[in-house]
Amino acid sequence: MQRIWIVGAGFSGFWSALSAVRLLDQRGETDNVEVALVAPQPEMHIAHDFTRPMLISCAHR
């Protein structure tokens, strides 16, 4: 079995792991490859998307 290691569970690491698993699932390769997400802490905190209010205010112009 092959293993993909993704170091860092911030925004980019989390979405990279999710995208890798999704791509493997689409190709039917989930039995052959394991995706491992490595982080220094066992939890993930998602910060608020601060750009969203700017996008909403631009759309109302």
Helices and strands as residue ranges (DSSP letters): E 2-7, H 11-27, E 33-38, H 52-59
